[in-house]
Amino acid sequence: MRAYNLKRVDKEYDIHLQAWLNHAATATKEQGKKVVSVYKDFQDFFDYKKRLRELETPTKRTEPHLIRLAQIAKKANEGQ
C-alpha cells in the first residue's frame, strides 16, 4: 500500500506541475494598450537544445558520494 500511495503522490505532483506549466504557457503581459503573450514561441518557453546541452555538460561540482558510487560501479563492471 505504501508503494501505491507514493505512486499516487507522484502522479498528483505531475498533474499539478502540468497545470502550473499550462498557466505559465498562457501567461500574458501588457505592452502599452495591448495584451501580449509572455512567450513568443515554444522555444522561449522550453529550450530543448539548451536543456540537452545542460545534461551533456558535466557539472563543475560533483557530490563526493556520487564520485564514490561511480568508483564502486566501475569496479563492479570490471569484475573486481
Summary of the structure (lengths in Angstrom):
residues: 80
radius of gyration: 21.1
end to end distance: 38.3
largest distance: 70.1
contacts: 129
relative contact order: 0.06
helix: 65%
strand: 10%
